[in-house]
Amino acid sequence: MMWTENRRSDPERDSILEKWRDAVRDRERLLEALNAYPDPIVIYDADLHLVHWNEGYAASVTDNPEDLVAGMHLRDVLLKAAANGRYPHATGREDEWIREVEASVRAEQQWEDVELDGDVHHRLLRSRSSGGDYVVIRLNSTEFVRQKRSAEAAEARLIAALNAYPSPFAIYDTDDCLVVWNDAYRDSMTDDEDGLRVGMHRTEAACVAIRAGKIAEAIGREEEFMSDAHQQATVEIPVQDLELTGDIHHRILRSRAENGDLVILRIDTTELVRERRAVEQYAARLETANKEITYKAEHDDLTGLGNRRHLTERFAEFSGRRSAKGGEIAALHIDLDRFKQINDTMGHAAGDRVLVETSERIRRHTTGDDVIARIGGDEFVVLKYLDNDSNEPEELARTLLLELAKPTLFEGRECRFGASIGLARTPLSDVDALLINSDVALYKAKRHGRGQLGIFDSSDLQELHRNKALADDILRAVEGAQFVPFYQPQVDAVTGRVVGLEALARWDHPQKGILAPDAFLSVATDLNVAADIDRMIFEKAITECQSLFGQMPDPPSLSFNVSAKRVHDGDIGAIRDLVHTYSGQVAFELLETIFLEEENDDFLFQLDCLRDLGIAIEVDDFGSGRASVVALQRIGPDRLKIDRRLVSPVTEDGNGLRLLRSIVDIGLALEMGVTAEGVETREQADILAQLGCDRLQGFFFARPMPFADLVAHLGMDDEDRNRA
């Protein structure tokens, strides 16, 4: 009987065992799941003794996971974490810190932000299970904290910039609620530093100004000015002149941004109003005032030089004098080099200083009979009347080139600029076309680089006509998408395998065939279509290379030359959409004509935006004199490309080899890849590989080629691509 009962109980025992095994497996799966979660998770029992934890939690406490043992009290775990330097702010005050943590636990504080070593940040999420267990999940909030910090810094810079602006400025949102304003705007509205607040409606802000007596016209008419009808009527006025108390006058400019924000800018017109009133009130002084206005109309406020109107009048005088008495006239057209870059990188105040210094240097080397005029932002003209056929204009031009090449100081910093000069003189030029021809000569000088003198001759007009025809062709070519990418392979210096391609612009001219950039780039830049050509090359190259390499596990990188203007003006959204369609690495090569060391924070920000898109940054033609090691450290490129002019002498003399080795060492020291361009022989390739260049590019391996030739060069057909 006993044996039978035991036999009956076997299935029941087996069921219990199976349930026990299931429970064990479920527990093991739970622990595996906890360990698979990258962020720390831990469970303490109701008495704060350690029960379960994952590997992420162990790593956040100690370098040795065996330091954690089930049953440890929370206090012991915290001591272990502090001892391992996981909480820098707890060092030296461990007991106090632990009490703070325990207080948070007792207070049932559901979340808490903590900072760990190395600027790492976690958000702790605490909860109690139904059984009383204390559960803590840590979320890695490092990126969020850093982005928030960066955004707060950017906002602080914006506010500081607005406060530096002397005129009142404010922005209201689409609901006409106050968003941002500067100190000058607040002072124009109220004497109370806290009188304005974010979210205040425009009508409420206006009432604050009216009650504070800031608007002279509203005194005694407060109710009328504060009425809804009056406020609605004024907001529709784009330009409004306003009189404030104390005989202060402002011109209010209102406009709506594309997003609906109302932007209000006040310009202090007090002096203008008072001058106009003075002219009207003092008729006896009308003649003097008229002379002052006339002088201002013909002269530049900043430099005191004559302006274009003044130049026209004095040129007419010179022409009449030549007709009556003989003699000749010379015109020097001066254009400053790098002026825009100084404005962009050092500010308009520095640009103004350069303009004033330029005018003073020109004055020092001209006579009282010469005419000096500033006819544009950074353009000057000097007219000289000559009694005989002398070389004074040429001597003056060369002197000014030397003088204007000298730097000037602004707030302790050097402003390096320079000038290009075009010279035209009668009788070689018709007198009526003298100023136009001096401009032609200036264009001639600029084509030969910065700091050059161009002298007009009759052949320049023919070239001008040729360039006009070329410009028309280029505009038609842009509309007809005649610009195409050519590809030059980059090979691994060790294996010789093609690991990258540089996309180069070529013009597929319908009559002249394939043209290199030398045939069109300068004119395209003058036409302001170079960016359109860049965009065309970028889009076509991405599309073609994706079709060829898109299925490869490791497609070759694709690099493009970009200018500083392209970086500043680049449409990040459009670039992102295109970059993400190519499976391989995309790189932007910064032309070394960019003055990398002097580029401002906006330029560096744009580079960071490009990096965020996954675009690698390379410095092209390194060694040609524009970039320094400081600049490399500042922008942190991923790769250097050594100028081909430094590669060719590597087999000819020891100096060339030593120089090249130094450049490669710089790149390697800064943990950058190094590409050598212009490799034309096997000997050069071997030496460059030994020096540490990891990529090589040049005619020895392949010339730039169209897409169809690239496919043939790589030996890939449709079947190869599909198989890849």
C-alpha positions as CSV (number, residue, x, y, z in Angstrom):
1,M,0.0,0.0,0.0
2,M,2.8,2.4,0.8
3,W,4.6,1.6,-2.5
4,T,1.5,2.5,-4.4
5,E,1.1,5.8,-2.7
6,N,4.7,6.7,-3.5
7,R,4.1,5.8,-7.2
8,R,1.1,8.2,-7.2
9,S,3.1,11.0,-5.8
10,D,5.8,10.9,-8.5
11,P,3.9,12.9,-11.0
12,E,3.1,15.5,-8.4
13,R,6.8,15.7,-7.3
14,D,7.9,16.0,-11.0
15,S,5.4,18.8,-11.5
16,I,6.9,20.7,-8.5
17,L,10.4,20.1,-9.7
18,E,9.5,21.4,-13.2
19,K,7.9,24.5,-11.7
20,W,11.1,25.0,-9.6
21,R,13.2,24.6,-12.8
22,D,11.0,27.1,-14.6
23,A,11.4,29.6,-11.8
24,V,15.2,29.2,-11.9
25,R,15.2,29.7,-15.7
26,D,12.9,32.7,-15.4
27,R,15.3,34.2,-12.7
28,E,18.3,33.5,-15.0
29,R,16.5,35.2,-18.0
30,L,15.7,38.1,-15.8
31,L,19.3,38.5,-14.7
32,E,20.5,38.2,-18.3
33,A,18.0,40.8,-19.3
34,L,19.2,43.1,-16.5
35,N,22.8,42.6,-17.7
36,A,21.9,43.3,-21.3
37,Y,20.6,46.7,-20.3
38,P,23.5,49.1,-20.7
39,D,22.5,51.5,-17.9
40,P,22.8,50.6,-14.2
41,I,19.8,48.8,-12.5
42,V,19.8,47.6,-8.9
43,I,17.3,46.2,-6.4
44,Y,17.6,46.5,-2.7
45,D,15.2,44.8,-0.2
46,A,13.0,46.8,2.1
47,D,15.9,47.1,4.6
48,L,18.2,48.4,1.8
49,H,20.3,45.2,1.5
50,L,21.6,44.4,-2.0
51,V,19.5,41.8,-3.8
52,H,20.0,42.0,-7.6
53,W,22.1,44.2,-9.8
54,N,23.3,44.2,-13.4
55,E,26.8,44.6,-14.8
56,G,26.2,48.3,-15.6
57,Y,25.5,49.0,-11.9
58,A,28.6,47.1,-10.8
59,A,30.7,49.1,-13.2
60,S,29.2,52.3,-11.8
61,V,30.4,51.3,-8.3
62,T,33.7,49.5,-8.7
63,D,36.3,48.3,-11.2
64,N,36.0,44.8,-9.6
65,P,32.5,43.3,-9.9
66,E,33.3,40.8,-7.1
67,D,33.3,43.7,-4.6
68,L,29.5,43.6,-4.7
69,V,28.0,40.8,-2.6
70,A,24.3,40.1,-2.1
71,G,23.2,41.3,1.3
72,M,25.5,44.3,1.4
73,H,23.8,47.4,2.9
74,L,23.3,50.5,0.7
75,R,25.7,52.4,2.9
76,D,28.5,49.9,2.2
77,V,27.9,50.0,-1.5
78,L,28.1,53.8,-1.4
79,L,31.3,53.7,0.5
80,K,32.7,51.3,-2.1
81,A,31.7,53.7,-4.9
82,A,33.2,56.7,-3.2
83,A,36.4,54.8,-2.5
84,N,36.6,54.0,-6.2
85,G,36.3,57.7,-7.2
86,R,32.9,57.2,-8.8
87,Y,31.5,60.3,-7.1
88,P,34.1,63.1,-7.1
89,H,31.9,65.5,-5.1
90,A,31.8,62.9,-2.3
91,T,35.6,62.8,-1.8
92,G,36.5,64.0,1.6
93,R,32.9,64.2,2.8
94,E,31.8,60.5,2.4
95,D,29.7,60.3,5.6
96,E,27.9,63.5,4.9
97,W,27.3,62.5,1.3
98,I,25.9,59.1,2.4
99,R,23.5,60.8,4.8
100,E,22.3,62.9,2.0
101,V,21.6,59.9,-0.2
102,E,19.9,58.0,2.7
103,A,17.7,61.1,3.3
104,S,16.7,61.1,-0.4
105,V,15.7,57.4,-0.1
106,R,13.7,58.0,3.1
107,A,12.0,61.0,1.5
108,E,10.9,58.7,-1.4
109,Q,12.5,61.1,-3.8
110,Q,11.6,59.6,-7.1
111,W,14.4,61.0,-9.3
112,E,17.7,62.7,-8.8
113,D,20.5,63.9,-11.1
114,V,24.0,63.0,-10.2
115,E,27.4,63.8,-11.6
116,L,30.1,61.1,-11.9
117,D,33.8,61.3,-12.6
118,G,34.8,62.5,-16.1
119,D,31.8,64.9,-16.6
120,V,29.5,61.9,-16.8
121,H,25.9,62.5,-15.7
122,H,23.1,60.0,-14.6
123,R,19.5,60.5,-13.7
124,L,18.4,58.1,-10.9
125,L,14.8,56.8,-11.0
126,R,13.8,55.3,-7.7
127,S,10.7,53.3,-6.9
128,R,9.3,50.8,-4.3
129,S,7.9,47.5,-5.5
130,S,4.7,46.1,-4.0
131,G,6.8,43.9,-1.8
132,G,8.7,46.8,-0.5
133,D,11.9,46.3,-2.5
134,Y,13.8,49.5,-3.4
135,V,14.5,49.6,-7.2
136,V,16.9,52.1,-8.7
137,I,17.4,52.6,-12.5
138,R,20.1,54.9,-13.8
139,L,19.7,56.6,-17.2
140,N,22.8,58.0,-18.8
141,S,21.9,61.7,-19.2
142,T,25.4,62.9,-20.1
143,E,24.6,64.0,-23.7
144,F,21.5,65.7,-22.6
145,V,23.3,67.6,-19.8
146,R,26.1,68.7,-22.2
147,Q,23.6,69.8,-24.8
148,K,21.7,71.7,-22.3
149,R,24.9,73.4,-21.0
150,S,25.8,74.2,-24.6
151,A,22.4,75.7,-25.3
152,E,22.5,77.8,-22.1
153,A,25.9,79.1,-23.2
154,A,24.6,79.9,-26.6
155,E,21.6,81.7,-25.1
156,A,24.0,83.6,-22.8
157,R,26.1,84.7,-25.8
158,L,23.0,85.9,-27.6
159,I,21.8,87.9,-24.7
160,A,25.3,89.4,-24.2
161,A,25.4,90.3,-27.9
162,L,22.0,92.0,-27.8
163,N,23.0,93.9,-24.7
164,A,26.1,95.1,-26.5
165,Y,23.9,96.6,-29.2
166,P,23.3,100.2,-28.2
167,S,19.9,100.7,-29.8
168,P,16.7,99.2,-28.2
169,F,15.9,95.8,-29.6
170,A,13.1,93.3,-28.8
171,I,11.4,90.2,-30.2
172,Y,7.7,89.2,-29.5
173,D,6.4,85.8,-30.5
174,T,3.5,85.1,-32.9
175,D,1.1,85.8,-30.0
176,D,2.8,89.2,-29.5
177,C,4.2,88.0,-26.1
178,L,7.7,89.3,-25.2
179,V,10.5,86.7,-25.8
180,V,13.8,88.6,-25.6
181,W,15.0,92.2,-25.3
182,N,18.2,94.1,-24.5
183,D,19.0,96.5,-21.8
184,A,18.5,99.5,-24.1
185,Y,14.9,98.4,-24.9
186,R,14.2,97.9,-21.2
187,D,15.5,101.4,-20.3
188,S,13.4,102.9,-23.1
189,M,10.3,101.3,-21.6
190,T,10.7,101.5,-17.8
191,D,13.1,102.6,-15.0
192,D,12.4,99.3,-13.1
193,E,15.0,96.6,-13.9
194,D,12.3,94.0,-13.4
195,G,9.6,96.0,-15.2
196,L,9.6,93.7,-18.2
197,R,9.2,89.9,-18.1
198,V,9.1,87.0,-20.5
199,G,5.6,86.3,-21.8
200,M,4.3,89.9,-21.2
201,H,1.9,90.9,-24.0
202,R,3.0,93.7,-26.3
203,T,0.0,95.9,-25.2
204,E,0.9,95.3,-21.5
205,A,4.6,96.3,-22.2
206,A,3.3,99.4,-24.0
207,C,1.2,100.3,-20.9
208,V,4.3,99.9,-18.7
209,A,6.1,102.5,-20.8
210,I,3.1,104.9,-20.9
211,R,2.6,104.7,-17.1
212,A,6.3,105.3,-16.6
213,G,6.1,108.5,-18.7
214,K,8.5,107.3,-21.3
215,I,6.4,108.4,-24.3
216,A,6.1,112.2,-24.4
217,E,3.1,112.2,-26.8
218,A,1.1,110.0,-24.4
219,I,1.5,112.3,-21.4
220,G,-2.0,113.5,-20.6
221,R,-3.5,111.1,-23.1
222,E,-2.6,107.8,-21.3
223,E,-6.1,106.2,-21.7
224,E,-6.2,106.9,-25.4
225,F,-2.7,105.5,-26.0
226,M,-3.4,102.4,-23.9
227,S,-6.6,101.6,-25.7
228,D,-6.9,98.4,-27.8
229,A,-7.7,100.4,-30.9
230,H,-4.6,102.6,-30.6
231,Q,-2.3,99.6,-29.8
232,Q,-3.7,97.6,-32.7
233,A,-3.2,100.5,-35.1
234,T,0.4,101.1,-34.1
235,V,1.5,97.5,-34.4
236,E,0.5,97.6,-38.1
237,I,2.9,100.6,-38.8
238,P,6.2,99.2,-40.1
239,V,8.1,102.5,-39.5
240,Q,7.1,105.0,-36.8
241,D,8.8,108.0,-35.4
242,L,8.3,108.3,-31.6
243,E,9.1,111.2,-29.3
244,L,10.2,110.2,-25.7
245,T,10.6,112.4,-22.7
246,G,13.7,114.6,-22.5
247,D,13.6,115.5,-26.2
248,I,14.7,112.0,-27.2
249,H,13.5,110.7,-30.6
250,H,13.4,107.1,-31.8
251,R,12.5,105.6,-35.1
252,I,10.7,102.3,-34.5
253,L,11.1,99.6,-37.2
254,R,8.6,96.7,-37.0
255,S,8.7,93.5,-39.1
256,R,7.4,90.0,-38.9
257,A,9.8,87.1,-39.3
258,E,8.9,84.1,-41.4
259,N,7.9,82.2,-38.2
260,G,5.5,85.0,-37.2
261,D,7.7,86.6,-34.5
262,L,7.4,90.4,-34.3
263,V,10.9,92.1,-34.3
264,I,11.1,95.6,-33.0
265,L,14.2,97.7,-33.5
266,R,14.5,101.3,-32.3
267,I,17.0,103.6,-33.9
268,D,18.0,106.7,-32.0
269,T,17.1,109.6,-34.4
270,T,17.5,112.3,-31.8
271,E,20.4,114.1,-33.5
272,L,18.7,113.9,-36.9
273,V,15.5,115.4,-35.6
274,R,17.3,118.1,-33.7
275,E,19.5,119.0,-36.7
276,R,16.4,119.2,-38.9
277,R,14.6,121.4,-36.3
278,A,17.6,123.6,-36.0
279,V,17.7,124.2,-39.8
280,E,14.0,125.0,-39.8
281,Q,14.2,127.3,-36.7
282,Y,17.3,129.2,-37.7
283,A,16.9,130.4,-41.2
284,A,19.9,132.7,-40.8
285,R,22.1,129.6,-40.6
286,L,20.6,127.9,-43.6
287,E,23.6,128.5,-45.8
288,T,26.0,127.0,-43.4
289,A,23.9,124.0,-42.8
290,N,23.5,123.5,-46.5
291,K,27.3,123.5,-47.0
292,E,27.7,121.0,-44.2
293,I,25.1,118.7,-45.8
294,T,26.7,119.1,-49.2
295,Y,30.1,118.2,-47.7
296,K,28.6,115.1,-46.1
297,A,26.9,114.1,-49.3
298,E,30.2,114.1,-51.1
299,H,32.4,112.6,-48.4
300,D,32.7,109.4,-46.5
301,D,31.8,109.7,-42.8
302,L,34.3,107.1,-41.7
303,T,37.4,108.2,-43.6
304,G,36.7,111.8,-44.5
305,L,37.5,111.0,-48.1
306,G,35.4,112.0,-51.1
307,N,32.8,109.5,-52.2
308,R,31.7,108.5,-55.7
309,R,29.8,111.7,-56.2
310,H,32.8,113.7,-55.3
311,L,35.0,111.6,-57.6
312,T,32.6,112.2,-60.5
313,E,32.7,116.0,-60.0
314,R,36.5,116.2,-59.6
315,F,37.0,113.9,-62.6
316,A,34.9,116.3,-64.7
317,E,37.2,119.1,-63.5
318,F,40.3,117.1,-64.5
319,S,38.8,116.3,-67.9
320,G,38.0,120.0,-68.6
321,R,41.5,121.0,-67.5
322,R,43.0,118.5,-69.8
323,S,40.9,119.7,-72.8
324,A,41.9,123.3,-72.1
325,K,45.5,123.0,-71.1
326,G,46.7,119.6,-72.1
327,G,48.4,117.0,-69.8
328,E,47.2,113.6,-68.9
329,I,45.1,111.9,-66.2
330,A,45.8,108.6,-64.4
331,A,43.4,106.6,-62.3
332,L,44.4,104.1,-59.6
333,H,41.6,101.7,-58.6
334,I,42.5,100.2,-55.2
335,D,40.7,97.2,-53.7
336,L,41.7,95.8,-50.3
337,D,42.5,92.1,-50.0
338,R,41.0,90.0,-47.2
339,F,38.9,92.9,-45.9
340,K,35.7,90.8,-45.7
341,Q,37.6,88.1,-43.7
342,I,38.7,90.8,-41.2
343,N,35.1,92.0,-40.9
344,D,33.8,88.5,-40.4
345,T,36.4,87.2,-38.0
346,M,37.3,90.4,-36.0
347,G,34.2,92.5,-36.3
348,H,33.1,95.6,-38.2
349,A,35.0,97.8,-35.7
350,A,38.3,96.2,-36.9
351,G,37.1,96.6,-40.5
352,D,36.5,100.3,-39.9
353,R,40.0,100.6,-38.4
354,V,41.5,99.1,-41.5
355,L,39.6,101.5,-43.7
356,V,40.7,104.6,-41.7
357,E,44.3,103.4,-41.7
358,T,44.2,102.7,-45.5
359,S,42.9,106.3,-46.1
360,E,45.7,107.7,-43.9
361,R,48.4,105.8,-45.7
362,I,47.1,106.8,-49.2
363,R,47.0,110.5,-48.0
364,R,50.6,110.3,-46.9
365,H,51.8,109.3,-50.3
366,T,49.6,111.7,-52.5
367,T,49.7,115.4,-53.1
368,G,47.1,118.0,-52.4
369,D,46.2,118.2,-56.1
370,D,45.4,114.4,-56.2
371,V,41.8,113.3,-55.7
372,I,41.2,110.4,-53.2
373,A,37.8,108.8,-53.0
374,R,36.3,105.8,-51.2
375,I,33.7,104.5,-53.8
376,G,32.7,101.3,-52.1
377,G,33.1,99.2,-48.9
378,D,36.8,98.5,-49.5
379,E,37.4,100.3,-52.8
380,F,39.4,103.5,-53.3
381,V,40.3,105.6,-56.3
382,V,43.1,108.0,-56.7
383,L,43.1,110.5,-59.6
384,K,46.4,112.2,-60.6
385,Y,46.7,115.0,-63.1
386,L,50.0,114.9,-65.0
387,D,51.6,117.8,-66.7
388,N,53.8,115.5,-68.7
389,D,54.2,111.8,-69.5
390,S,55.8,110.7,-66.2
391,N,55.9,107.4,-64.3
392,E,54.5,108.9,-61.1
393,P,51.3,106.8,-61.2
394,E,53.3,103.5,-61.5
395,E,55.6,104.6,-58.7
396,L,52.7,105.6,-56.5
397,A,50.9,102.3,-57.2
398,R,54.0,100.2,-56.2
399,T,54.5,102.3,-53.1
400,L,50.9,101.8,-52.0
401,L,51.2,98.1,-52.6
402,L,54.1,98.0,-50.1
403,E,52.5,100.3,-47.6
404,L,49.1,98.6,-47.6
405,A,50.7,95.2,-47.1
406,K,51.9,96.3,-43.6
407,P,49.5,95.1,-40.8
408,T,47.7,97.5,-38.5
409,L,46.8,96.9,-34.9
410,F,43.3,96.7,-33.5
411,E,42.8,96.1,-29.8
412,G,46.3,94.5,-29.6
413,R,45.7,92.2,-32.5
414,E,47.2,92.4,-36.0
415,C,45.0,93.0,-38.9
416,R,46.8,91.7,-42.0
417,F,45.3,92.8,-45.3
418,G,46.9,94.2,-48.4
419,A,45.7,95.6,-51.7
420,S,45.4,95.0,-55.5
421,I,45.6,98.0,-57.8
422,G,44.4,98.6,-61.3
423,L,46.0,101.5,-63.2
424,A,44.7,103.2,-66.3
425,R,46.0,106.5,-67.9
426,T,45.4,108.7,-70.9
427,P,46.1,108.7,-73.8
428,L,46.3,104.9,-73.8
429,S,42.7,104.9,-72.4
430,D,40.0,107.3,-73.7
431,V,39.3,109.8,-71.0
432,D,35.6,109.0,-70.9
433,A,36.4,105.3,-70.2
434,L,39.3,106.0,-67.8
435,L,37.5,104.9,-64.6
436,I,36.0,101.9,-66.3
437,N,39.3,100.8,-67.6
438,S,41.0,101.2,-64.2
439,D,38.4,98.7,-63.0
440,V,39.3,96.4,-65.8
441,A,43.0,96.7,-64.9
442,L,42.0,95.9,-61.2
443,Y,40.3,92.7,-62.4
444,K,43.4,91.9,-64.3
445,A,45.6,92.3,-61.2
446,K,43.3,90.2,-59.1
447,R,43.5,87.3,-61.5
448,H,47.2,87.1,-60.8
449,G,46.6,86.8,-57.0
450,R,46.7,89.2,-54.1
451,G,49.0,92.3,-53.8
452,Q,49.4,92.7,-57.6
453,L,49.4,95.7,-59.9
454,G,47.5,95.5,-63.2
455,I,48.1,98.2,-65.9
456,F,45.5,98.7,-68.6
457,D,46.3,98.1,-72.2
458,S,44.1,97.7,-75.3
459,S,44.3,93.9,-75.1
460,D,42.4,94.0,-71.8
461,L,39.2,95.1,-73.5
462,Q,39.5,92.1,-75.8
463,E,39.9,89.8,-72.8
464,L,37.0,91.6,-71.1
465,H,34.8,90.6,-74.1
466,R,36.1,87.0,-73.9
467,N,35.3,86.8,-70.2
468,K,31.8,88.2,-70.9
469,A,31.3,85.4,-73.4
470,L,32.7,82.9,-71.0
471,A,30.4,84.2,-68.2
472,D,27.4,83.7,-70.5
473,D,28.6,80.2,-71.3
474,I,29.0,79.4,-67.6
475,L,25.5,80.6,-66.7
476,R,24.1,78.4,-69.5
477,A,26.2,75.5,-68.3
478,V,24.8,75.9,-64.8
479,E,21.3,75.9,-66.1
480,G,22.0,72.9,-68.3
481,A,23.8,70.9,-65.6
482,Q,27.0,70.6,-67.8
483,F,29.3,70.4,-64.8
484,V,30.2,66.8,-63.9
485,P,32.4,65.0,-61.3
486,F,35.7,63.4,-62.2
487,Y,37.2,61.0,-59.7
488,Q,40.8,60.4,-58.7
489,P,41.4,57.3,-56.6
490,Q,43.2,57.3,-53.3
491,V,45.0,54.1,-52.4
492,D,46.1,52.4,-49.2
493,A,49.9,53.1,-48.9
494,V,50.5,49.5,-47.8
495,T,48.1,47.4,-49.8
496,G,47.6,49.6,-52.9
497,R,43.8,49.0,-52.6
498,V,41.5,51.9,-53.6
499,V,40.1,53.2,-50.3
500,G,38.9,56.7,-51.3
501,L,37.9,58.9,-54.2
502,E,38.3,62.7,-54.6
503,A,35.5,64.2,-56.6
504,L,36.7,67.1,-58.8
505,A,34.7,69.5,-60.9
506,R,34.9,69.4,-64.7
507,W,32.9,71.3,-67.3
508,D,31.6,69.0,-70.1
509,H,31.5,71.9,-72.7
510,P,29.4,71.0,-75.7
511,Q,32.0,72.4,-78.2
512,K,35.3,72.4,-76.3
513,G,35.0,69.1,-74.5
514,I,36.1,68.5,-70.9
515,L,37.5,71.7,-69.2
516,A,39.4,71.8,-65.9
517,P,38.5,74.4,-63.2
518,D,41.3,76.7,-64.3
519,A,39.2,77.5,-67.4
520,F,36.1,78.6,-65.5
521,L,36.5,78.8,-61.7
522,S,37.6,82.4,-61.4
523,V,34.8,83.7,-63.6
524,A,32.3,81.4,-61.9
525,T,33.3,82.9,-58.6
526,D,32.9,86.4,-59.9
527,L,29.4,85.4,-61.1
528,N,28.6,83.9,-57.6
529,V,27.7,80.5,-59.1
530,A,30.7,78.6,-57.7
531,A,28.5,77.3,-54.9
532,D,25.9,76.1,-57.5
533,I,28.7,74.2,-59.3
534,D,29.9,72.7,-56.0
535,R,26.3,71.6,-55.2
536,M,25.9,70.0,-58.7
537,I,29.2,68.0,-58.3
538,F,28.2,67.0,-54.7
539,E,24.8,65.7,-55.8
540,K,26.0,63.8,-58.9
541,A,29.0,62.2,-57.1
542,I,26.9,61.0,-54.2
543,T,24.3,59.5,-56.6
544,E,26.9,57.8,-58.9
545,C,29.1,56.4,-56.1
546,Q,26.1,55.1,-54.2
547,S,25.0,53.2,-57.4
548,L,28.5,51.8,-57.8
549,F,29.5,51.0,-54.2
550,G,26.2,51.1,-52.2
551,Q,26.1,47.4,-51.7
552,M,29.7,47.0,-50.6
553,P,30.4,46.2,-47.0
554,D,33.2,48.8,-47.0
555,P,32.7,51.5,-49.7
556,P,35.6,53.9,-50.5
557,S,35.4,57.3,-48.9
558,L,34.3,60.3,-51.1
559,S,35.9,63.7,-50.6
560,F,35.0,67.1,-51.9
561,N,36.9,70.5,-51.9
562,V,35.1,73.2,-50.1
563,S,35.8,76.9,-49.6
564,A,35.2,79.0,-46.4
565,K,32.2,80.5,-48.0
566,R,30.8,77.1,-48.8
567,V,31.2,76.1,-45.1
568,H,29.6,79.3,-43.9
569,D,26.7,79.3,-46.4
570,G,26.2,75.6,-46.6
571,D,22.6,74.3,-46.3
572,I,23.1,71.8,-43.5
573,G,19.7,70.3,-44.1
574,A,20.3,69.6,-47.8
575,I,23.8,68.3,-47.0
576,R,22.4,65.9,-44.4
577,D,19.8,64.5,-46.8
578,L,22.5,63.8,-49.4
579,V,25.2,62.5,-47.1
580,H,22.9,59.9,-45.6
581,T,22.2,58.5,-49.1
582,Y,25.9,57.4,-49.5
583,S,26.9,54.2,-47.6
584,G,30.5,55.2,-47.3
585,Q,32.4,58.0,-45.5
586,V,32.0,61.5,-46.9
587,A,34.8,64.1,-46.3
588,F,35.1,67.8,-46.9
589,E,38.6,69.0,-47.8
590,L,39.2,72.6,-46.5
591,L,41.2,74.5,-49.1
592,E,44.3,75.9,-47.5
593,T,43.5,79.3,-49.0
594,I,41.2,79.5,-45.9
595,F,42.9,81.3,-43.1
596,L,42.1,78.6,-40.6
597,E,43.7,80.2,-37.6
598,E,41.7,83.4,-38.0
599,E,38.3,81.8,-38.7
600,N,35.7,82.8,-36.1
601,D,33.5,80.6,-33.8
602,D,30.7,80.5,-36.4
603,F,33.1,78.7,-38.8
604,L,34.1,76.2,-36.1
605,F,30.4,75.7,-35.2
606,Q,29.6,74.9,-38.8
607,L,32.4,72.4,-38.8
608,D,30.9,70.7,-35.7
609,C,27.6,70.6,-37.5
610,L,29.2,68.9,-40.4
611,R,30.9,66.4,-38.1
612,D,27.5,65.7,-36.5
613,L,26.3,64.7,-39.9
614,G,29.1,62.1,-40.1
615,I,31.3,64.2,-42.5
616,A,35.0,63.9,-41.9
617,I,37.0,67.1,-42.1
618,E,40.4,67.2,-44.0
619,V,42.9,70.0,-44.6
620,D,43.9,70.1,-48.3
621,D,47.2,71.2,-49.8
622,F,48.9,71.4,-46.3
623,G,52.2,73.1,-46.4
624,S,51.4,75.9,-48.8
625,G,51.6,78.4,-46.1
626,R,48.0,79.2,-44.9
627,A,47.6,76.7,-42.0
628,S,49.6,76.5,-38.8
629,V,49.9,73.7,-36.2
630,V,47.8,76.0,-33.9
631,A,45.1,76.1,-36.6
632,L,45.2,72.3,-36.8
633,Q,44.8,72.0,-33.1
634,R,41.9,74.5,-33.2
635,I,39.8,72.8,-35.8
636,G,40.9,69.2,-35.2
637,P,40.7,67.8,-38.7
638,D,40.5,64.0,-39.3
639,R,43.1,64.0,-42.1
640,L,45.9,66.1,-43.7
641,K,46.6,66.2,-47.4
642,I,50.2,67.2,-48.2
643,D,50.6,69.6,-51.0
644,R,51.9,68.0,-54.2
645,R,54.7,70.6,-54.4
646,L,56.2,69.1,-51.3
647,V,56.0,65.6,-52.6
648,S,57.9,66.0,-55.9
649,P,61.3,66.9,-54.4
650,V,61.2,64.1,-51.9
651,T,63.5,62.0,-54.1
652,E,65.7,64.9,-55.2
653,D,67.3,66.3,-52.0
654,G,67.5,65.7,-48.3
655,N,65.9,69.0,-47.4
656,G,62.7,68.0,-49.1
657,L,62.7,64.6,-47.4
658,R,63.2,66.2,-43.9
659,L,60.5,68.7,-44.5
660,L,58.0,66.0,-45.6
661,R,59.0,63.8,-42.6
662,S,58.2,66.8,-40.2
663,I,54.8,67.4,-41.8
664,V,53.9,63.7,-41.5
665,D,55.1,63.6,-37.9
666,I,52.8,66.6,-37.1
667,G,49.8,64.7,-38.6
668,L,50.6,61.5,-36.7
669,A,51.3,63.4,-33.5
670,L,47.8,65.0,-33.7
671,E,46.4,61.5,-34.5
672,M,45.3,62.4,-38.0
673,G,45.4,60.4,-41.2
674,V,47.9,61.7,-43.7
675,T,47.4,61.6,-47.5
676,A,50.2,62.6,-50.0
677,E,49.0,64.1,-53.2
678,G,50.9,64.4,-56.5
679,V,52.6,60.9,-56.3
680,E,54.1,60.3,-59.8
681,T,56.6,57.5,-59.3
682,R,57.0,54.2,-57.5
683,E,60.0,55.6,-55.6
684,Q,57.9,58.5,-54.3
685,A,55.2,56.1,-53.2
686,D,57.6,53.8,-51.3
687,I,59.2,56.7,-49.5
688,L,55.9,58.3,-48.5
689,A,54.6,55.0,-47.2
690,Q,57.8,54.5,-45.1
691,L,57.4,58.0,-43.7
692,G,53.9,57.1,-42.4
693,C,51.4,58.3,-45.0
694,D,48.5,56.0,-45.0
695,R,47.0,57.1,-48.2
696,L,48.5,58.1,-51.6
697,Q,47.1,59.9,-54.6
698,G,48.5,61.0,-57.9
699,F,49.1,60.2,-61.6
700,F,51.2,57.2,-60.7
701,F,48.0,55.4,-59.6
702,A,45.4,57.1,-61.8
703,R,44.4,60.4,-63.3
704,P,41.0,62.1,-62.6
705,M,38.4,60.2,-64.7
706,P,34.7,60.3,-65.4
707,F,32.3,57.8,-63.8
708,A,32.3,55.4,-66.7
709,D,36.1,55.2,-66.8
710,L,36.1,54.7,-63.0
711,V,33.9,51.7,-63.3
712,A,36.3,50.3,-65.9
713,H,39.4,51.2,-63.9
714,L,38.0,49.4,-60.9
715,G,37.0,46.4,-63.1
716,M,33.4,46.5,-61.9
717,D,30.3,45.7,-64.0
718,D,26.7,45.4,-63.0
719,E,27.1,41.8,-61.9
720,D,30.1,42.8,-59.7
721,R,28.1,45.6,-58.1
722,N,25.1,43.3,-57.4
723,R,27.4,40.7,-56.0
724,A,29.1,43.2,-53.8
